[in-house]
Amino acid sequence: MNNEERRQKPLRLKPSTIATLPVVRENEMGAFLDAGTGNTSDDILLHKTQQTHSVKIGDKIKVFLYKDPKGRLTASMRVPFIDIRLSFNLSA
């Protein structure tokens, strides 16, 4: 796949999902994860406060994806636990 094809690749990652993504760069805010589009502006921030341990470039990290207050896709290593309990009305 050449650079032109990568740039045109749509963002397939969605909020409220779990993904394993590689760390491609770091800065003072945290690490950026490759979103797979070939465009660095699509990379996903894993903020330092959302890391459960330190990460480095090249690490593949399992993260929970969600939208930040500004509507941007962001990541957390704190995967939420969801307890789904079904209730049935047996009197009907």
Phi and psi restraints in degrees (range 20) as a CNS / XPLOR table:
assign (resid 1 and name C) (resid 2 and name N)
       (resid 2 and name CA) (resid 2 and name C) 1.0 -88.0 20.0 2
assign (resid 2 and name N) (resid 2 and name CA)
       (resid 2 and name C) (resid 3 and name N) 1.0 174.4 20.0 2
assign (resid 2 and name C) (resid 3 and name N)
       (resid 3 and name CA) (resid 3 and name C) 1.0 -61.6 20.0 2
assign (resid 3 and name N) (resid 3 and name CA)
       (resid 3 and name C) (resid 4 and name N) 1.0 -35.9 20.0 2
assign (resid 3 and name C) (resid 4 and name N)
       (resid 4 and name CA) (resid 4 and name C) 1.0 -64.2 20.0 2
assign (resid 4 and name N) (resid 4 and name CA)
       (resid 4 and name C) (resid 5 and name N) 1.0 -42.0 20.0 2
assign (resid 4 and name C) (resid 5 and name N)
       (resid 5 and name CA) (resid 5 and name C) 1.0 -65.8 20.0 2
assign (resid 5 and name N) (resid 5 and name CA)
       (resid 5 and name C) (resid 6 and name N) 1.0 -38.7 20.0 2
assign (resid 5 and name C) (resid 6 and name N)
       (resid 6 and name CA) (resid 6 and name C) 1.0 -63.9 20.0 2
assign (resid 6 and name N) (resid 6 and name CA)
       (resid 6 and name C) (resid 7 and name N) 1.0 -40.5 20.0 2
assign (resid 6 and name C) (resid 7 and name N)
       (resid 7 and name CA) (resid 7 and name C) 1.0 -64.4 20.0 2
assign (resid 7 and name N) (resid 7 and name CA)
       (resid 7 and name C) (resid 8 and name N) 1.0 -29.1 20.0 2
assign (resid 7 and name C) (resid 8 and name N)
       (resid 8 and name CA) (resid 8 and name C) 1.0 -90.4 20.0 2
assign (resid 8 and name N) (resid 8 and name CA)
       (resid 8 and name C) (resid 9 and name N) 1.0 -4.5 20.0 2
assign (resid 8 and name C) (resid 9 and name N)
       (resid 9 and name CA) (resid 9 and name C) 1.0 -70.2 20.0 2
assign (resid 9 and name N) (resid 9 and name CA)
       (resid 9 and name C) (resid 10 and name N) 1.0 124.5 20.0 2
assign (resid 9 and name C) (resid 10 and name N)
       (resid 10 and name CA) (resid 10 and name C) 1.0 -72.4 20.0 2
assign (resid 10 and name N) (resid 10 and name CA)
       (resid 10 and name C) (resid 11 and name N) 1.0 154.3 20.0 2
assign (resid 10 and name C) (resid 11 and name N)
       (resid 11 and name CA) (resid 11 and name C) 1.0 -72.9 20.0 2
assign (resid 11 and name N) (resid 11 and name CA)
       (resid 11 and name C) (resid 12 and name N) 1.0 118.2 20.0 2
assign (resid 11 and name C) (resid 12 and name N)
       (resid 12 and name CA) (resid 12 and name C) 1.0 -103.5 20.0 2
assign (resid 12 and name N) (resid 12 and name CA)
       (resid 12 and name C) (resid 13 and name N) 1.0 -7.9 20.0 2
assign (resid 12 and name C) (resid 13 and name N)
       (resid 13 and name CA) (resid 13 and name C) 1.0 -77.1 20.0 2
assign (resid 13 and name N) (resid 13 and name CA)
       (resid 13 and name C) (resid 14 and name N) 1.0 142.4 20.0 2
assign (resid 13 and name C) (resid 14 and name N)
       (resid 14 and name CA) (resid 14 and name C) 1.0 -127.2 20.0 2
assign (resid 14 and name N) (resid 14 and name CA)
       (resid 14 and name C) (resid 15 and name N) 1.0 151.7 20.0 2
assign (resid 14 and name C) (resid 15 and name N)
       (resid 15 and name CA) (resid 15 and name C) 1.0 -65.9 20.0 2
assign (resid 15 and name N) (resid 15 and name CA)
       (resid 15 and name C) (resid 16 and name N) 1.0 157.3 20.0 2
assign (resid 15 and name C) (resid 16 and name N)
       (resid 16 and name CA) (resid 16 and name C) 1.0 67.0 20.0 2
assign (resid 16 and name N) (resid 16 and name CA)
       (resid 16 and name C) (resid 17 and name N) 1.0 28.1 20.0 2
assign (resid 16 and name C) (resid 17 and name N)
       (resid 17 and name CA) (resid 17 and name C) 1.0 -127.0 20.0 2
assign (resid 17 and name N) (resid 17 and name CA)
       (resid 17 and name C) (resid 18 and name N) 1.0 165.5 20.0 2
assign (resid 17 and name C) (resid 18 and name N)
       (resid 18 and name CA) (resid 18 and name C) 1.0 -110.5 20.0 2
assign (resid 18 and name N) (resid 18 and name CA)
       (resid 18 and name C) (resid 19 and name N) 1.0 136.1 20.0 2
assign (resid 18 and name C) (resid 19 and name N)
       (resid 19 and name CA) (resid 19 and name C) 1.0 -141.9 20.0 2
assign (resid 19 and name N) (resid 19 and name CA)
       (resid 19 and name C) (resid 20 and name N) 1.0 156.3 20.0 2
assign (resid 19 and name C) (resid 20 and name N)
       (resid 20 and name CA) (resid 20 and name C) 1.0 -110.6 20.0 2
assign (resid 20 and name N) (resid 20 and name CA)
       (resid 20 and name C) (resid 21 and name N) 1.0 115.7 20.0 2
assign (resid 20 and name C) (resid 21 and name N)
       (resid 21 and name CA) (resid 21 and name C) 1.0 -129.1 20.0 2
assign (resid 21 and name N) (resid 21 and name CA)
       (resid 21 and name C) (resid 22 and name N) 1.0 148.1 20.0 2
assign (resid 21 and name C) (resid 22 and name N)
       (resid 22 and name CA) (resid 22 and name C) 1.0 -82.4 20.0 2
assign (resid 22 and name N) (resid 22 and name CA)
       (resid 22 and name C) (resid 23 and name N) 1.0 145.0 20.0 2
assign (resid 22 and name C) (resid 23 and name N)
       (resid 23 and name CA) (resid 23 and name C) 1.0 -79.1 20.0 2
assign (resid 23 and name N) (resid 23 and name CA)
       (resid 23 and name C) (resid 24 and name N) 1.0 125.9 20.0 2
assign (resid 23 and name C) (resid 24 and name N)
       (resid 24 and name CA) (resid 24 and name C) 1.0 -110.1 20.0 2
assign (resid 24 and name N) (resid 24 and name CA)
       (resid 24 and name C) (resid 25 and name N) 1.0 -22.3 20.0 2
assign (resid 24 and name C) (resid 25 and name N)
       (resid 25 and name CA) (resid 25 and name C) 1.0 -162.7 20.0 2
assign (resid 25 and name N) (resid 25 and name CA)
       (resid 25 and name C) (resid 26 and name N) 1.0 164.6 20.0 2
assign (resid 25 and name C) (resid 26 and name N)
       (resid 26 and name CA) (resid 26 and name C) 1.0 -133.8 20.0 2
assign (resid 26 and name N) (resid 26 and name CA)
       (resid 26 and name C) (resid 27 and name N) 1.0 153.3 20.0 2
assign (resid 26 and name C) (resid 27 and name N)
       (resid 27 and name CA) (resid 27 and name C) 1.0 -148.5 20.0 2
assign (resid 27 and name N) (resid 27 and name CA)
       (resid 27 and name C) (resid 28 and name N) 1.0 -168.9 20.0 2
assign (resid 27 and name C) (resid 28 and name N)
       (resid 28 and name CA) (resid 28 and name C) 1.0 -66.8 20.0 2
assign (resid 28 and name N) (resid 28 and name CA)
       (resid 28 and name C) (resid 29 and name N) 1.0 -20.5 20.0 2
assign (resid 28 and name C) (resid 29 and name N)
       (resid 29 and name CA) (resid 29 and name C) 1.0 -82.0 20.0 2
assign (resid 29 and name N) (resid 29 and name CA)
       (resid 29 and name C) (resid 30 and name N) 1.0 -30.4 20.0 2
assign (resid 29 and name C) (resid 30 and name N)
       (resid 30 and name CA) (resid 30 and name C) 1.0 157.8 20.0 2
assign (resid 30 and name N) (resid 30 and name CA)
       (resid 30 and name C) (resid 31 and name N) 1.0 -148.0 20.0 2
assign (resid 30 and name C) (resid 31 and name N)
       (resid 31 and name CA) (resid 31 and name C) 1.0 -113.4 20.0 2
assign (resid 31 and name N) (resid 31 and name CA)
       (resid 31 and name C) (resid 32 and name N) 1.0 149.6 20.0 2
assign (resid 31 and name C) (resid 32 and name N)
       (resid 32 and name CA) (resid 32 and name C) 1.0 -109.0 20.0 2
assign (resid 32 and name N) (resid 32 and name CA)
       (resid 32 and name C) (resid 33 and name N) 1.0 134.1 20.0 2
assign (resid 32 and name C) (resid 33 and name N)
       (resid 33 and name CA) (resid 33 and name C) 1.0 -104.3 20.0 2
assign (resid 33 and name N) (resid 33 and name CA)
       (resid 33 and name C) (resid 34 and name N) 1.0 140.7 20.0 2
assign (resid 33 and name C) (resid 34 and name N)
       (resid 34 and name CA) (resid 34 and name C) 1.0 -69.7 20.0 2
assign (resid 34 and name N) (resid 34 and name CA)
       (resid 34 and name C) (resid 35 and name N) 1.0 120.6 20.0 2
assign (resid 34 and name C) (resid 35 and name N)
       (resid 35 and name CA) (resid 35 and name C) 1.0 -82.8 20.0 2
assign (resid 35 and name N) (resid 35 and name CA)
       (resid 35 and name C) (resid 36 and name N) 1.0 -6.9 20.0 2
assign (resid 35 and name C) (resid 36 and name N)
       (resid 36 and name CA) (resid 36 and name C) 1.0 84.4 20.0 2
assign (resid 36 and name N) (resid 36 and name CA)
       (resid 36 and name C) (resid 37 and name N) 1.0 11.3 20.0 2
assign (resid 36 and name C) (resid 37 and name N)
       (resid 37 and name CA) (resid 37 and name C) 1.0 -96.6 20.0 2
assign (resid 37 and name N) (resid 37 and name CA)
       (resid 37 and name C) (resid 38 and name N) 1.0 -14.4 20.0 2
assign (resid 37 and name C) (resid 38 and name N)
       (resid 38 and name CA) (resid 38 and name C) 1.0 84.5 20.0 2
assign (resid 38 and name N) (resid 38 and name CA)
       (resid 38 and name C) (resid 39 and name N) 1.0 -1.8 20.0 2
assign (resid 38 and name C) (resid 39 and name N)
       (resid 39 and name CA) (resid 39 and name C) 1.0 -111.8 20.0 2
assign (resid 39 and name N) (resid 39 and name CA)
       (resid 39 and name C) (resid 40 and name N) 1.0 117.7 20.0 2
assign (resid 39 and name C) (resid 40 and name N)
       (resid 40 and name CA) (resid 40 and name C) 1.0 -64.1 20.0 2
assign (resid 40 and name N) (resid 40 and name CA)
       (resid 40 and name C) (resid 41 and name N) 1.0 -21.3 20.0 2
assign (resid 40 and name C) (resid 41 and name N)
       (resid 41 and name CA) (resid 41 and name C) 1.0 -71.0 20.0 2
assign (resid 41 and name N) (resid 41 and name CA)
       (resid 41 and name C) (resid 42 and name N) 1.0 -13.7 20.0 2
assign (resid 41 and name C) (resid 42 and name N)
       (resid 42 and name CA) (resid 42 and name C) 1.0 -90.9 20.0 2
assign (resid 42 and name N) (resid 42 and name CA)
       (resid 42 and name C) (resid 43 and name N) 1.0 -8.9 20.0 2
assign (resid 42 and name C) (resid 43 and name N)
       (resid 43 and name CA) (resid 43 and name C) 1.0 -57.2 20.0 2
assign (resid 43 and name N) (resid 43 and name CA)
       (resid 43 and name C) (resid 44 and name N) 1.0 149.8 20.0 2
assign (resid 43 and name C) (resid 44 and name N)
       (resid 44 and name CA) (resid 44 and name C) 1.0 -105.9 20.0 2
assign (resid 44 and name N) (resid 44 and name CA)
       (resid 44 and name C) (resid 45 and name N) 1.0 127.5 20.0 2
assign (resid 44 and name C) (resid 45 and name N)
       (resid 45 and name CA) (resid 45 and name C) 1.0 -76.2 20.0 2
assign (resid 45 and name N) (resid 45 and name CA)
       (resid 45 and name C) (resid 46 and name N) 1.0 130.8 20.0 2
assign (resid 45 and name C) (resid 46 and name N)
       (resid 46 and name CA) (resid 46 and name C) 1.0 -111.2 20.0 2
assign (resid 46 and name N) (resid 46 and name CA)
       (resid 46 and name C) (resid 47 and name N) 1.0 93.1 20.0 2
assign (resid 46 and name C) (resid 47 and name N)
       (resid 47 and name CA) (resid 47 and name C) 1.0 -62.0 20.0 2
assign (resid 47 and name N) (resid 47 and name CA)
       (resid 47 and name C) (resid 48 and name N) 1.0 148.5 20.0 2
assign (resid 47 and name C) (resid 48 and name N)
       (resid 48 and name CA) (resid 48 and name C) 1.0 -54.4 20.0 2
assign (resid 48 and name N) (resid 48 and name CA)
       (resid 48 and name C) (resid 49 and name N) 1.0 -35.7 20.0 2
assign (resid 48 and name C) (resid 49 and name N)
       (resid 49 and name CA) (resid 49 and name C) 1.0 -71.5 20.0 2
assign (resid 49 and name N) (resid 49 and name CA)
       (resid 49 and name C) (resid 50 and name N) 1.0 -14.1 20.0 2
assign (resid 49 and name C) (resid 50 and name N)
       (resid 50 and name CA) (resid 50 and name C) 1.0 -102.2 20.0 2
assign (resid 50 and name N) (resid 50 and name CA)
       (resid 50 and name C) (resid 51 and name N) 1.0 7.1 20.0 2
assign (resid 50 and name C) (resid 51 and name N)
       (resid 51 and name CA) (resid 51 and name C) 1.0 -95.1 20.0 2
assign (resid 51 and name N) (resid 51 and name CA)
       (resid 51 and name C) (resid 52 and name N) 1.0 134.5 20.0 2
assign (resid 51 and name C) (resid 52 and name N)
       (resid 52 and name CA) (resid 52 and name C) 1.0 -91.4 20.0 2
assign (resid 52 and name N) (resid 52 and name CA)
       (resid 52 and name C) (resid 53 and name N) 1.0 -13.8 20.0 2
assign (resid 52 and name C) (resid 53 and name N)
       (resid 53 and name CA) (resid 53 and name C) 1.0 -157.7 20.0 2
assign (resid 53 and name N) (resid 53 and name CA)
       (resid 53 and name C) (resid 54 and name N) 1.0 164.7 20.0 2
assign (resid 53 and name C) (resid 54 and name N)
       (resid 54 and name CA) (resid 54 and name C) 1.0 -69.1 20.0 2
assign (resid 54 and name N) (resid 54 and name CA)
       (resid 54 and name C) (resid 55 and name N) 1.0 149.2 20.0 2
assign (resid 54 and name C) (resid 55 and name N)
       (resid 55 and name CA) (resid 55 and name C) 1.0 -126.9 20.0 2
assign (resid 55 and name N) (resid 55 and name CA)
       (resid 55 and name C) (resid 56 and name N) 1.0 160.6 20.0 2
assign (resid 55 and name C) (resid 56 and name N)
       (resid 56 and name CA) (resid 56 and name C) 1.0 -138.4 20.0 2
assign (resid 56 and name N) (resid 56 and name CA)
       (resid 56 and name C) (resid 57 and name N) 1.0 163.2 20.0 2
assign (resid 56 and name C) (resid 57 and name N)
       (resid 57 and name CA) (resid 57 and name C) 1.0 -56.6 20.0 2
assign (resid 57 and name N) (resid 57 and name CA)
       (resid 57 and name C) (resid 58 and name N) 1.0 132.5 20.0 2
assign (resid 57 and name C) (resid 58 and name N)
       (resid 58 and name CA) (resid 58 and name C) 1.0 100.3 20.0 2
assign (resid 58 and name N) (resid 58 and name CA)
       (resid 58 and name C) (resid 59 and name N) 1.0 -21.8 20.0 2
assign (resid 58 and name C) (resid 59 and name N)
       (resid 59 and name CA) (resid 59 and name C) 1.0 -64.7 20.0 2
assign (resid 59 and name N) (resid 59 and name CA)
       (resid 59 and name C) (resid 60 and name N) 1.0 143.0 20.0 2
assign (resid 59 and name C) (resid 60 and name N)
       (resid 60 and name CA) (resid 60 and name C) 1.0 -101.9 20.0 2
assign (resid 60 and name N) (resid 60 and name CA)
       (resid 60 and name C) (resid 61 and name N) 1.0 123.3 20.0 2
assign (resid 60 and name C) (resid 61 and name N)
       (resid 61 and name CA) (resid 61 and name C) 1.0 -118.4 20.0 2
assign (resid 61 and name N) (resid 61 and name CA)
       (resid 61 and name C) (resid 62 and name N) 1.0 131.6 20.0 2
assign (resid 61 and name C) (resid 62 and name N)
       (resid 62 and name CA) (resid 62 and name C) 1.0 -83.2 20.0 2
assign (resid 62 and name N) (resid 62 and name CA)
       (resid 62 and name C) (resid 63 and name N) 1.0 122.9 20.0 2
assign (resid 62 and name C) (resid 63 and name N)
       (resid 63 and name CA) (resid 63 and name C) 1.0 -136.0 20.0 2
assign (resid 63 and name N) (resid 63 and name CA)
       (resid 63 and name C) (resid 64 and name N) 1.0 157.0 20.0 2
assign (resid 63 and name C) (resid 64 and name N)
       (resid 64 and name CA) (resid 64 and name C) 1.0 -98.0 20.0 2
assign (resid 64 and name N) (resid 64 and name CA)
       (resid 64 and name C) (resid 65 and name N) 1.0 129.2 20.0 2
assign (resid 64 and name C) (resid 65 and name N)
       (resid 65 and name CA) (resid 65 and name C) 1.0 -98.1 20.0 2
assign (resid 65 and name N) (resid 65 and name CA)
       (resid 65 and name C) (resid 66 and name N) 1.0 138.6 20.0 2
assign (resid 65 and name C) (resid 66 and name N)
       (resid 66 and name CA) (resid 66 and name C) 1.0 -153.1 20.0 2
assign (resid 66 and name N) (resid 66 and name CA)
       (resid 66 and name C) (resid 67 and name N) 1.0 170.0 20.0 2
assign (resid 66 and name C) (resid 67 and name N)
       (resid 67 and name CA) (resid 67 and name C) 1.0 -94.5 20.0 2
assign (resid 67 and name N) (resid 67 and name CA)
       (resid 67 and name C) (resid 68 and name N) 1.0 135.6 20.0 2
assign (resid 67 and name C) (resid 68 and name N)
       (resid 68 and name CA) (resid 68 and name C) 1.0 -80.4 20.0 2
assign (resid 68 and name N) (resid 68 and name CA)
       (resid 68 and name C) (resid 69 and name N) 1.0 175.9 20.0 2
assign (resid 68 and name C) (resid 69 and name N)
       (resid 69 and name CA) (resid 69 and name C) 1.0 -58.7 20.0 2
assign (resid 69 and name N) (resid 69 and name CA)
       (resid 69 and name C) (resid 70 and name N) 1.0 -20.7 20.0 2
assign (resid 69 and name C) (resid 70 and name N)
       (resid 70 and name CA) (resid 70 and name C) 1.0 -93.7 20.0 2
assign (resid 70 and name N) (resid 70 and name CA)
       (resid 70 and name C) (resid 71 and name N) 1.0 5.3 20.0 2
assign (resid 70 and name C) (resid 71 and name N)
       (resid 71 and name CA) (resid 71 and name C) 1.0 85.2 20.0 2
assign (resid 71 and name N) (resid 71 and name CA)
       (resid 71 and name C) (resid 72 and name N) 1.0 9.0 20.0 2
assign (resid 71 and name C) (resid 72 and name N)
       (resid 72 and name CA) (resid 72 and name C) 1.0 -88.2 20.0 2
assign (resid 72 and name N) (resid 72 and name CA)
       (resid 72 and name C) (resid 73 and name N) 1.0 144.0 20.0 2
assign (resid 72 and name C) (resid 73 and name N)
       (resid 73 and name CA) (resid 73 and name C) 1.0 -69.9 20.0 2
assign (resid 73 and name N) (resid 73 and name CA)
       (resid 73 and name C) (resid 74 and name N) 1.0 128.2 20.0 2
assign (resid 73 and name C) (resid 74 and name N)
       (resid 74 and name CA) (resid 74 and name C) 1.0 -136.8 20.0 2
assign (resid 74 and name N) (resid 74 and name CA)
       (resid 74 and name C) (resid 75 and name N) 1.0 174.0 20.0 2
assign (resid 74 and name C) (resid 75 and name N)
       (resid 75 and name CA) (resid 75 and name C) 1.0 -133.4 20.0 2
assign (resid 75 and name N) (resid 75 and name CA)
       (resid 75 and name C) (resid 76 and name N) 1.0 155.9 20.0 2
assign (resid 75 and name C) (resid 76 and name N)
       (resid 76 and name CA) (resid 76 and name C) 1.0 -140.9 20.0 2
assign (resid 76 and name N) (resid 76 and name CA)
       (resid 76 and name C) (resid 77 and name N) 1.0 139.5 20.0 2
assign (resid 76 and name C) (resid 77 and name N)
       (resid 77 and name CA) (resid 77 and name C) 1.0 -80.7 20.0 2
assign (resid 77 and name N) (resid 77 and name CA)
       (resid 77 and name C) (resid 78 and name N) 1.0 -7.3 20.0 2
assign (resid 77 and name C) (resid 78 and name N)
       (resid 78 and name CA) (resid 78 and name C) 1.0 -88.1 20.0 2
assign (resid 78 and name N) (resid 78 and name CA)
       (resid 78 and name C) (resid 79 and name N) 1.0 94.2 20.0 2
assign (resid 78 and name C) (resid 79 and name N)
       (resid 79 and name CA) (resid 79 and name C) 1.0 -78.7 20.0 2
assign (resid 79 and name N) (resid 79 and name CA)
       (resid 79 and name C) (resid 80 and name N) 1.0 124.1 20.0 2
assign (resid 79 and name C) (resid 80 and name N)
       (resid 80 and name CA) (resid 80 and name C) 1.0 -68.3 20.0 2
assign (resid 80 and name N) (resid 80 and name CA)
       (resid 80 and name C) (resid 81 and name N) 1.0 146.2 20.0 2
assign (resid 80 and name C) (resid 81 and name N)
       (resid 81 and name CA) (resid 81 and name C) 1.0 -94.7 20.0 2
assign (resid 81 and name N) (resid 81 and name CA)
       (resid 81 and name C) (resid 82 and name N) 1.0 127.3 20.0 2
assign (resid 81 and name C) (resid 82 and name N)
       (resid 82 and name CA) (resid 82 and name C) 1.0 -116.9 20.0 2
assign (resid 82 and name N) (resid 82 and name CA)
       (resid 82 and name C) (resid 83 and name N) 1.0 124.0 20.0 2
assign (resid 82 and name C) (resid 83 and name N)
       (resid 83 and name CA) (resid 83 and name C) 1.0 -108.5 20.0 2
assign (resid 83 and name N) (resid 83 and name CA)
       (resid 83 and name C) (resid 84 and name N) 1.0 109.5 20.0 2
assign (resid 83 and name C) (resid 84 and name N)
       (resid 84 and name CA) (resid 84 and name C) 1.0 -103.9 20.0 2
assign (resid 84 and name N) (resid 84 and name CA)
       (resid 84 and name C) (resid 85 and name N) 1.0 119.8 20.0 2
assign (resid 84 and name C) (resid 85 and name N)
       (resid 85 and name CA) (resid 85 and name C) 1.0 -120.5 20.0 2
assign (resid 85 and name N) (resid 85 and name CA)
       (resid 85 and name C) (resid 86 and name N) 1.0 131.5 20.0 2
assign (resid 85 and name C) (resid 86 and name N)
       (resid 86 and name CA) (resid 86 and name C) 1.0 -95.7 20.0 2
assign (resid 86 and name N) (resid 86 and name CA)
       (resid 86 and name C) (resid 87 and name N) 1.0 140.6 20.0 2
assign (resid 86 and name C) (resid 87 and name N)
       (resid 87 and name CA) (resid 87 and name C) 1.0 -122.8 20.0 2
assign (resid 87 and name N) (resid 87 and name CA)
       (resid 87 and name C) (resid 88 and name N) 1.0 144.0 20.0 2
assign (resid 87 and name C) (resid 88 and name N)
       (resid 88 and name CA) (resid 88 and name C) 1.0 -124.6 20.0 2
assign (resid 88 and name N) (resid 88 and name CA)
       (resid 88 and name C) (resid 89 and name N) 1.0 140.2 20.0 2
assign (resid 88 and name C) (resid 89 and name N)
       (resid 89 and name CA) (resid 89 and name C) 1.0 -91.3 20.0 2
assign (resid 89 and name N) (resid 89 and name CA)
       (resid 89 and name C) (resid 90 and name N) 1.0 103.5 20.0 2
assign (resid 89 and name C) (resid 90 and name N)
       (resid 90 and name CA) (resid 90 and name C) 1.0 -88.5 20.0 2
assign (resid 90 and name N) (resid 90 and name CA)
       (resid 90 and name C) (resid 91 and name N) 1.0 -4.0 20.0 2
assign (resid 90 and name C) (resid 91 and name N)
       (resid 91 and name CA) (resid 91 and name C) 1.0 -86.1 20.0 2
assign (resid 91 and name N) (resid 91 and name CA)
       (resid 91 and name C) (resid 92 and name N) 1.0 -8.6 20.0 2
